[in-house]
């Protein structure tokens, strides 16, 4: 009777413990293992108390399997946690490496951009310096070849151009009109140098009106001018000189609201055909013709052709 009561109590406790076992086993929590071990140990002792050694042995094996399972699960969980931690560390390292690479690329891009900007600035400054140098050189050449009062070419420039063009166009004919303002000293003495400058500009403006695009008009002295024309008959050259002379006579210079003066000039004309005379000799011929115009009463045009003594 006592044994039957013990068996009944065991079966009841067994049912309760089994329910508890399955509920705990479903949780898959490490805290379950100590409870289950106690369960199996209690069950084993119960079987021993009942003399059921076979069941006690089975319970002992289950407890041993539980321990192995616990150790295996603990190892697997530790391995999993370690792998997770390793993956997290790798991801952190990858993120850090990517961040460092991005920073390095950004720094390199900034350096490249800065280098390009500096190179562009350097080239721009160099270009501006070269432009300024070229402009300064051209300005210097222009100033050295230009008369500051009239803006015409000066004696140095016109002689260089004549020398070059006569070498390049040896077979062409060049004509020279050398003219000089009459009584220029008297204009300066009577009205002042300011009026003298106005007289020079007045003569230049009227002479320009009778020049072609390819003609060269230069101021080669204080009140002395040289007009060079290419490939024109002498009759046309003489007519140009006469028209300039007449326009001076017909166009008075206004020096104030109530005062005008007539500015006249004397003209010496000659020609050079490339093989006939040198530049210096040709200018000398024009000067001789001008001297004749001055000697004949001024305000006139004279022509002088090359003679044998002027030829090369």
Beta strands, then each sheet from edge to edge (+ up, - down):
strand 1: 153-154
strand 2: 174-181
strand 3: 216-219
strand 4: 224-230
strand 5: 253-256
strand 6: 259-261
strand 7: 265-272
strand 8: 301-303
sheet 1: 1+ 3+ 4- 2+ 7- 8-
sheet 2: 5+ 6-
end
